[in-house]
């Protein structure tokens, strides 16, 4: 019956007018624009009822997508009718193009239900629009009729459930967690009814407002932690090359590694011990670190200024792309930023109190920062600058605290130093090569514009400008409004962030600088920004609030899109060009492993074992993670190797290679867009090398990358 109904709609009702109507209601760019304009109008002019309704619609759509439709799609695994006859990998289609239920229908009817509960007449246009949206999905061949019926019913249930649960939560906890808002709206179901309340004293109102800010901050941190854990545990994105490479490190724990200190391997080891060798295990520590960092900064600024400033800092963290990426991807940067910030917070306390314990904690955090990323050594330069710029703090240098911190920090460097002594200081050589230290200085500005543009995108243009203005302007603020304690705090924030940023900006005149190298400097400069502009707000700059809210909203919306650029297809009907898609680095690796695995199976059919060689450390890590038989052999019996070299190029140089596989065959994997001859090193290592040609690695019909395969016979 389902198939017959699908054919009747999809094949038997073809008409140009229906083609246009289906294209519109299947969510194309025009309809997306109409909805965005309507939402903007509500935000600009909406009443209290409209705001609550809009928020619950957004919550219903989010809850349905994350908690209902996508899990059911993955669990049921019903292929869409439009791809049943297509060739390709069925497992890949099932993961990304499952059919039951229809999330389009679910979202439309969830929104219809919520709007109907607040504006009863809205069903007159929302119900027909939702029906047309459901019809369009069948008409265009994207879903079976049963899919859209199931989606519509689930959407109604989700919409009703969200309103009821949110109302119960509000009535039970609103007066305790959000007292200021609760006085204006006692019930979410009847938001326009405001009961008379006794006059509130100014002091009590201020306490209630601070309590509300705390509740909002804790809720934001907790909800984003849960959302990020769900996200990293989903199939939305795969591992990046560095994550897969460092996952291999976590299987061979050591005092240090070729290019990085050891803490990243320890973090991945901990995550995989808890959640297994999957994306959630590799990335588990990253969302947790982001939550700890947000909580630390909120409590710090709430204590230094007030809870509203702490909440603003939490929002800045949520709306900054670089910090958002660090809350999902488990690289060295989240650890580095966490420990740099912890050293800043305890260091400020140490300067004020002179507490030996505070100085000891500062040294410990700086030491852990060094074990995360070598840029932590810059923090000593930041301390030196602070003592130069703030003479009143120099009396601390006559006490044991700073020297205890230095001693603890030096102890933390011993594992890295010991490993490098045993390996001919290879890390120093590598870092010098990355920074082009040996290159002659020829001042150039060609990299500076690239650096500034990249930082504007990663740090949000508004926040980068706000931090830059604060870094230059706070020096001129004088008078009783700026007491010595606040001025010292601002100088401290400046010294903890500005030297790193300035150094790398200057270094762009020598060579290219990676945008994430300044990551530890971001949080101190943002703290300075919040501190400075909070005082300007108190001085009467009322335009700061709408500017901040608008900029933060735009940043969060952009970050949501960056978390899943497939949403752009749903919103506009068009996908980003592959070369512009920021998620290209974390897509198509499972498909790459499948293609290489099939080639290996074909080669093995000729007789004899076949192993795999990669041309880059990243693809070696990815194939080791996503090829089941390779993952099963890590670390004792590896199946995938980096090509043997005479000089160390990465960590694989220090691990057993494939020399013991003499006489065996191999598949050599080369990442390239154009056909290349086999490298001379590979040709010399095997008796015969045969070019098996290029393979296109696709994700949802788009080519993510190309690999060239070589059949290498009889390792010499």
C-alpha positions in Angstrom: 0.0 0.0 0.0 2.8 2.4 0.9 4.6 1.7 -2.4 1.4 2.0 -4.4 0.6 5.4 -2.8 4.1 6.6 -3.4 3.9 5.7 -7.1 0.5 7.4 -7.4 1.8 10.6 -5.9 5.4 10.6 -7.3 4.6 9.3 -10.8 0.9 9.7 -11.4 0.4 13.3 -10.3 3.2 15.1 -12.3 2.3 18.7 -13.3 4.3 21.9 -13.7 2.2 23.7 -11.1 2.8 20.9 -8.6 6.5 20.8 -9.4 6.7 24.5 -8.4 4.6 24.1 -5.3 6.5 21.0 -4.1 9.8 22.8 -4.6 8.6 25.7 -2.5 7.2 23.7 0.4 10.0 21.2 0.5 11.9 24.1 2.0 13.8 26.1 -0.6 15.6 29.4 -0.3 12.4 31.5 -0.8 10.5 29.8 2.0 13.6 30.0 4.2 13.8 33.7 3.6 10.1 34.2 4.4 10.5 32.3 7.7 13.6 34.2 8.6 11.9 37.5 8.0 8.9 36.4 10.1 11.2 35.4 13.0 13.2 38.6 12.7 9.9 40.5 13.0 8.9 38.6 16.1 12.2 39.3 17.7 12.0 43.0 16.8 8.4 43.7 17.7 7.0 40.6 19.3 5.1 40.6 22.6 5.9 38.4 25.5 3.5 35.7 24.2 5.3 35.8 20.8 8.7 35.5 22.4 7.7 32.5 24.4 5.9 30.9 21.4 9.0 31.4 19.2 11.3 29.9 21.8 9.1 26.8 22.3 8.9 26.3 18.5 12.7 26.4 18.3 13.0 24.0 21.2 10.4 21.6 19.7 12.3 21.6 16.4 15.7 21.0 18.1 14.3 18.3 20.4 12.6 16.6 17.5 15.7 16.6 15.3 18.2 15.5 18.0 16.1 13.3 20.2 13.5 11.7 17.9 13.7 11.9 14.1 17.5 11.3 13.6 17.8 8.5 16.2 14.8 6.8 14.7 16.2 7.2 11.2 19.5 5.6 12.2 17.7 2.8 14.1 15.1 1.9 11.4 17.6 2.4 8.5 14.9 2.5 5.8 16.4 3.7 2.5 14.8 6.7 0.8 12.9 5.8 -2.4 15.0 8.2 -4.5 18.1 6.2 -3.8 16.9 2.6 -3.8 18.1 2.1 -7.3 21.3 4.1 -6.9 24.7 2.5 -6.8 27.1 3.2 -4.0 27.6 2.1 -0.4 24.2 1.2 1.1 25.6 1.6 4.7 26.6 5.2 3.9 23.2 5.9 2.4 21.5 4.4 5.4 23.5 6.5 7.8 23.0 9.8 6.0 19.9 9.4 3.8 17.5 7.3 5.9 13.8 7.8 5.2 11.6 6.9 8.2 10.4 9.2 9.7 10.3 12.5 7.7 11.9 15.2 9.8 10.4 17.8 7.4 6.9 16.7 8.3 7.8 16.4 11.9 9.2 19.9 12.2 6.2 21.4 10.3 3.6 19.8 12.5 5.6 20.4 15.7 5.6 24.1 14.9 1.9 23.9 13.9 1.0 22.4 17.3 3.0 24.9 19.3 1.7 27.9 17.3 -1.9 26.6 17.7 -1.6 26.4 21.4 -0.6 30.1 21.6 -2.5 31.5 18.5 -5.5 29.3 17.9 -6.3 30.8 14.5 -2.8 29.9 13.2 -3.9 26.4 12.3 -5.8 27.9 9.4 -2.5 28.4 7.5 0.0 26.3 9.4 -2.0 23.0 9.0 -2.3 23.4 5.1 1.3 24.5 4.9 2.4 21.4 6.9 0.3 19.1 4.7 1.8 20.6 1.6 5.3 20.2 3.0 4.5 16.5 3.8 3.0 16.0 0.3 6.0 17.7 -1.3 8.4 15.2 0.2 6.5 12.3 -1.4 6.0 14.1 -4.6 9.7 14.8 -5.0 10.6 11.2 -4.2 12.3 11.9 -0.9 9.9 9.9 1.3 7.2 7.3 1.3 3.8 8.3 2.5 4.2 6.3 5.7 7.4 8.3 6.4 5.6 11.6 6.4 2.6 10.3 8.3 4.9 9.0 11.0 6.8 12.3 11.0 3.6 14.4 11.3 2.3 12.3 14.2 5.7 12.4 16.0 5.9 16.2 15.4 2.5 16.7 17.0 3.6 14.6 20.0 6.9 16.4 20.3 5.3 19.9 20.1 2.7 19.0 22.7 5.3 17.4 25.0 7.7 20.3 24.8 5.0 22.8 25.8 3.8 20.7 28.7 7.3 19.9 30.0 8.5 23.5 29.7 5.3 24.8 31.4 5.7 22.3 34.3 9.4 23.2 34.6 8.6 26.9 34.7 5.8 26.7 37.2 8.0 24.5 39.5 11.3 26.3 39.3 10.7 29.7 37.8 10.3 31.5 41.0 13.6 30.1 42.4 15.8 30.2 39.3 14.4 33.1 37.3 12.6 35.3 39.8 12.6 38.5 37.7 11.1 36.8 34.7 8.7 34.8 36.8 7.2 38.0 38.3 6.4 39.1 34.7 5.0 35.7 33.6 3.7 33.2 36.1 2.6 30.7 33.4 3.9 29.8 30.0 0.5 28.5 28.9 -1.2 31.9 29.7 1.7 34.3 29.4 -0.4 37.5 29.0 -1.9 37.1 32.5 0.3 39.0 35.0 -0.8 38.9 38.6 -0.2 41.8 40.9 2.9 41.5 43.0 4.1 43.5 46.0 6.7 46.2 45.4 10.2 44.9 45.4 13.0 46.7 47.1 16.0 47.7 45.0 18.3 45.5 46.9 16.1 42.5 46.6 15.7 43.1 42.9 19.4 43.2 42.5 19.8 39.9 44.3 17.1 38.3 42.2 18.7 39.6 39.0 22.1 38.1 40.1 20.4 34.8 40.9 18.8 34.8 37.5 22.1 35.4 35.7 23.7 32.5 37.7 20.8 30.2 36.7 21.1 31.2 33.0 24.9 30.7 33.0 24.7 27.2 34.7 21.8 26.2 32.4 23.7 27.3 29.3 26.8 25.4 30.4 24.9 22.3 31.3 22.7 22.2 28.2 25.6 22.9 25.8 27.7 20.1 27.5 24.8 17.6 26.9 24.3 18.8 23.4 28.0 18.6 22.5 28.2 15.1 24.0 25.2 14.0 21.9 26.8 15.7 18.8 30.2 14.0 19.2 28.5 10.7 19.7 26.4 11.0 16.6 27.4 10.2 13.0 27.3 13.8 12.0 31.1 14.2 11.6 34.0 11.8 11.6 37.5 12.3 13.1 39.9 14.8 11.8 43.4 13.6 10.7 45.1 14.9 13.8 42.5 13.2 16.1 42.9 9.9 14.4 46.7 10.2 14.4 46.8 11.1 18.1 44.3 8.2 18.8 47.2 6.0 17.7 49.4 7.8 20.3 46.9 6.9 23.0 47.5 3.3 22.2 51.2 3.8 22.8 51.5 6.1 25.8 54.9 7.7 26.2 56.6 10.5 28.0 56.4 12.7 24.9 55.9 12.5 21.1 57.6 13.7 17.9 55.6 16.9 17.5 53.5 17.3 20.7 53.7 16.9 24.5 52.0 13.8 26.0 48.8 15.1 27.5 46.7 14.9 24.3 47.4 11.1 24.2 46.5 10.8 27.9 43.2 12.6 27.3 42.3 10.4 24.4 43.3 7.3 26.4 40.9 8.4 29.2 38.0 9.0 26.8 38.5 5.7 25.0 38.7 3.8 28.3 35.3 5.2 29.2 33.5 5.0 25.9 35.5 2.7 23.6 37.4 3.3 20.4 34.8 5.5 18.7 34.2 9.2 18.1 32.7 9.8 21.5 35.6 8.1 23.2 38.2 10.1 21.3 36.4 13.4 21.8 34.8 12.9 25.2 37.3 15.2 27.0 36.7 18.1 24.7 33.1 19.0 25.7 34.0 18.4 29.3 36.9 20.7 29.1 34.7 23.4 27.5 32.2 23.1 30.3 34.9 23.3 33.0 36.4 26.4 31.2 32.9 28.0 31.0 32.2 27.4 34.7 35.7 28.7 35.7 35.3 31.9 33.7 31.8 32.5 34.9 32.7 32.1 38.6 35.8 34.2 38.1 34.1 37.2 36.5 31.0 36.9 38.7 33.4 37.3 41.7 35.5 40.0 40.0 32.6 42.0 38.6 29.1 40.6 38.9 27.2 37.5 37.6 26.0 39.4 34.6 29.5 39.9 33.4 30.2 36.2 33.9 27.1 35.3 31.9 28.3 37.6 29.1 31.6 35.7 29.0 29.7 32.4 28.8 27.8 33.8 25.8 31.0 35.0 24.2 32.4 31.5 24.5 29.3 30.0 22.9 29.4 32.5 20.0 33.1 32.3 19.2 33.9 29.8 16.4 37.4 29.0 17.6 36.2 28.2 21.1 33.2 26.3 19.7 35.5 24.1 17.5 37.7 23.4 20.6 34.6 22.2 22.5 34.0 19.4 19.9 37.4 18.5 18.3 39.9 16.8 20.7 43.2 18.4 19.8 45.9 20.0 21.9 44.2 23.4 21.9 41.3 22.7 24.4 43.9 21.4 27.0 46.2 24.4 26.3 43.4 27.0 26.7 42.1 25.3 29.8 45.4 25.3 31.7 46.5 28.7 30.5 43.2 30.1 31.8 43.5 28.2 35.1 47.0 29.6 35.6 45.6 33.1 34.8 42.8 32.8 37.4 45.0 31.4 40.2 47.8 33.8 39.2 45.6 36.8 39.7 44.7 35.5 43.2 48.4 34.8 43.9 49.4 38.4 43.0 46.8 39.9 45.3 47.2 37.6 48.3 50.8 36.4 48.0 49.5 33.0 49.0 52.2 30.3 48.5 49.4 27.8 47.8 48.0 30.0 45.0 51.5 30.3 43.5 51.9 26.5 43.7 48.6 26.0 41.8 49.7 28.6 39.2 52.9 26.7 38.6 51.0 23.4 38.4 48.6 24.7 35.8 51.4 26.2 33.8 53.2 22.9 33.9 50.2 21.0 32.7 49.8 23.7 30.0 53.4 22.9 28.8 52.5 19.2 28.7 49.6 20.1 26.4 51.2 22.6 24.0 54.6 24.2 23.9 53.1 27.7 23.5 52.6 27.6 27.3 56.2 28.8 27.6 54.9 32.2 26.4 53.1 32.6 29.8 56.4 33.3 31.5 56.9 36.2 29.1 53.4 37.4 30.0 54.4 37.3 33.7 57.6 39.2 33.0 55.6 41.9 31.1 53.1 42.2 34.0 55.9 42.8 36.6 57.3 45.5 34.3 54.0 47.2 33.7 52.7 47.0 37.3 55.5 47.9 39.8 53.3 47.4 42.8 53.3 43.6 42.1 57.1 43.4 42.1 57.3 42.8 45.9 56.0 39.3 45.1 59.5 38.6 43.6 61.0 38.9 47.1 58.7 36.0 48.3 59.1 32.3 47.6 55.8 32.0 45.7 56.9 32.8 42.2 60.0 30.6 42.5 57.9 27.7 43.8 55.7 28.1 40.7 58.7 28.2 38.5 60.1 25.0 40.1 56.9 23.1 39.7 56.7 24.2 36.1 60.2 23.0 35.4 59.5 19.6 37.0 56.6 19.3 34.5 59.0 19.8 31.6 61.2 16.8 32.6 59.2 14.1 30.7 59.5 16.1 27.4 63.1 16.9 28.0 63.9 13.3 28.9 62.2 11.9 25.8 63.9 14.4 23.6 67.4 13.6 25.0 66.7 10.0 24.1 65.6 10.9 20.6 68.2 13.5 19.6 66.0 16.5 20.4 63.8 15.8 17.4 60.9 17.9 18.7 63.1 21.0 18.8 64.1 20.3 15.2 60.5 19.8 14.2 59.2 23.0 15.9 62.0 25.0 14.3 61.1 23.6 10.8 57.4 24.4 11.3 58.2 27.9 12.3 60.8 28.3 9.5 63.3 29.4 12.1 66.2 29.0 9.7 64.7 31.2 7.0 66.3 34.5 6.6 64.1 37.5 7.6 62.6 39.2 4.6 59.9 41.5 5.9 56.6 40.9 4.1 53.0 41.8 4.7 51.4 39.1 2.5 50.7 36.9 5.4 49.5 39.6 7.8 46.2 40.2 6.0 45.6 36.5 5.8 46.2 36.2 9.5 43.9 39.1 10.4 41.1 37.8 8.2 41.4 34.3 9.6 41.3 35.6 13.2 38.3 37.7 12.5 36.4 34.7 11.2 37.6 32.4 14.1 37.1 34.9 16.9 34.0 36.6 15.5 34.5 40.1 14.0 32.6 41.9 16.7 34.5 40.2 19.6 37.9 40.7 17.9 37.1 44.4 17.4 35.8 44.7 21.0 38.9 43.1 22.4 41.3 45.2 20.2 39.5 48.4 21.3 39.7 47.4 24.9 43.4 46.5 24.7 44.2 50.0 23.5 41.6 52.1 25.2 41.6 50.9 28.8 45.0 52.6 29.4 43.3 56.0 29.1 40.5 55.4 31.6 41.2 57.4 34.7 39.3 58.8 37.7 37.4 57.4 40.6 35.3 55.0 38.4 38.5 53.0 37.7 40.0 52.0 41.0 43.5 50.5 41.4 42.2 46.9 41.8 40.3 47.1 38.5 43.1 48.7 36.7 45.6 46.1 37.9 43.2 43.4 36.8 43.0 44.8 33.3 46.7 45.1 33.0 47.0 41.5 34.1 44.5 40.3 31.5 46.3 42.3 28.9 49.7 40.8 29.8 48.2 37.3 29.7 46.9 37.6 26.2 48.4 40.5 24.2 52.0 39.3 24.0 51.1 36.0 22.3 48.8 37.6 19.8 51.3 40.4 19.1 54.1 38.0 18.6 52.3 35.8 16.1 51.0 38.9 14.3 54.6 40.2 14.0 55.8 36.7 12.9 53.5 36.8 9.9 56.0 39.3 8.5 58.4 36.3 8.4 56.3 33.3 7.4 52.7 32.0 7.5 51.2 31.5 10.9 48.4 29.0 11.6 45.3 30.8 13.0 44.9 28.5 16.0 48.4 29.2 17.4 47.0 32.2 19.3 44.4 30.1 21.0 45.7 30.6 24.6 45.6 34.4 24.2 41.9 34.4 23.3 40.3 34.0 26.8 42.5 36.7 28.6 41.7 39.2 25.8 38.0 38.4 26.0 38.1 38.8 29.8 39.7 42.2 29.2 36.9 43.0 26.7 34.1 42.1 29.1 35.8 44.1 31.9 36.3 47.2 29.8 32.9 47.3 28.1 31.0 46.5 31.3 32.3 49.8 32.7 31.4 51.6 29.5 27.9 50.2 29.9 27.7 51.5 33.4 28.8 54.9 32.0 25.7 55.0 29.8 26.5 53.4 26.4 23.1 51.7 26.0 23.7 50.8 22.4 26.2 48.1 23.7 23.4 45.7 24.7 21.6 45.4 21.3 25.0 45.2 19.6 26.2 42.4 21.8 22.9 40.5 21.7 22.8 40.7 17.9 26.4 39.8 17.4 26.1 36.8 19.8 22.9 35.6 18.1 24.6 35.8 14.7 27.6 34.0 16.0 25.6 31.2 17.6 23.5 30.7 14.5 26.7 30.5 12.4 28.2 28.0 14.7 25.1 25.8 14.6 25.4 25.9 10.8 29.2 25.0 11.0 28.4 22.0 13.2 26.4 20.5 10.3 26.7 22.3 7.0 24.0 19.9 5.6 21.5 22.2 7.2 22.3 24.7 4.5 20.8 22.2 2.0 17.6 22.1 4.0 17.5 25.9 4.3 18.4 26.9 0.8 18.4 23.7 -1.3 22.0 24.2 -2.1 25.2 22.8 -0.6 28.4 24.6 0.0 31.2 24.1 -2.6 33.4 21.3 -1.3 36.5 23.6 -1.1 34.5 26.0 1.1 33.0 23.5 3.4 34.7 23.7 6.8 33.6 20.1 7.6 35.4 18.6 4.6 38.2 17.6 6.9 35.8 15.5 9.0 33.8 13.8 6.3 34.3 10.9 4.0 36.9 9.0 6.0 34.8 5.9 6.6 34.1 5.8 2.9 37.8 6.2 2.2 38.5 3.2 4.5 35.8 1.2 2.7 37.3 1.9 -0.8 40.8 1.0 0.4 39.5 -2.1 2.2 37.8 -3.3 -1.0 41.0 -2.8 -3.0 42.9 -4.8 -0.3 40.3 -7.6 -0.5 40.7 -7.7 -4.3 44.5 -7.8 -3.9 44.3 -10.5 -1.3 42.2 -12.7 -3.6 45.4 -13.1 -5.6 46.9 -14.9 -2.7 49.0 -13.9 0.3 48.6 -11.2 3.0 48.3 -7.5 2.0 49.0 -4.6 4.3 48.5 -0.8 3.7 50.9 2.1 3.4 49.8 5.7 3.6 51.5 8.8 2.2 50.6 11.0 5.2 50.3 10.5 8.9 46.7 11.6 8.8 45.4 9.0 6.4 47.3 6.3 8.3 45.4 7.3 11.4 42.1 7.5 9.6 42.5 4.1 7.9 43.6 2.6 11.2 40.5 3.9 12.9 37.8 3.3 10.3 39.0 0.0 8.7 37.6 -2.6 11.2 40.4 -5.2 10.6 43.0 -2.4 11.0 41.5 -1.1 14.2 41.4 -4.6 15.7 45.2 -4.9 15.2 46.1 -1.6 16.9 48.7 -1.3 18.4 50.4 -4.8 18.5 49.7 -6.0 15.0 49.3 -2.9 12.8 47.8 -3.3 9.3 48.4 0.3 8.2 51.8 1.9 8.1 53.4 5.2 7.2 55.9 4.8 4.4 59.4 4.1 5.7 61.8 7.0 5.7 65.4 7.5 6.6 64.7 10.6 8.7 61.9 11.2 11.3 58.9 13.0 9.7 56.3 12.0 12.3 55.8 9.7 15.2 55.6 6.5 13.0 59.4 6.7 12.6 59.8 5.6 16.3 57.4 2.7 16.0 57.8 -0.7 14.3 57.5 -0.5 10.5 56.7 -2.9 7.8 60.3 -4.2 7.3 59.4 -7.4 9.0 56.7 -8.1 6.3 59.4 -9.0 3.7 57.9 -10.8 0.7 54.3 -9.5 1.3 52.2 -7.3 -0.9 50.8 -3.8 0.0 48.3 -1.2 -1.1 49.9 2.3 -1.2 47.5 5.1 -0.7 48.4 8.5 -2.1 46.1 11.6 -1.6 46.1 13.6 -4.9 43.7 15.2 -7.3 45.8 14.3 -10.4 47.4 11.0 -11.3 51.0 10.7 -10.0 53.8 8.2 -10.5 54.6 6.0 -7.6 57.2 7.6 -5.3 60.7 6.4 -5.9 61.0 5.3 -2.3 58.0 3.0 -2.7 59.1 1.7 -6.1 62.6 0.8 -4.7 61.1 -1.1 -1.7 58.9 -3.5 -3.8 59.6 -5.8 -6.7 56.7 -4.4 -8.8 54.4 -1.4 -8.4 51.2 -1.2 -10.4 49.0 1.9 -10.7 45.4 1.1 -9.9 44.2 4.7 -10.7 42.3 7.4 -8.9 39.3 6.9 -6.7 36.8 9.6 -5.9 35.7 9.7 -2.2 32.1 11.0 -2.1 29.8 12.2 0.6 26.2 12.7 -0.4 27.1 13.0 -4.0 30.0 15.5 -3.5 33.6 14.6 -4.0 35.4 15.2 -0.7 38.9 14.0 -1.8 40.6 11.8 -4.3 43.1 9.0 -3.6 45.4 7.1 -5.9 46.0 3.4 -5.2 49.1 1.4 -6.1 49.4 -2.4 -5.9 52.9 -3.1 -4.5 54.1 -6.6 -4.9 56.8 -8.5 -2.9 58.4 -6.2 -0.4 62.1 -6.5 -0.7 
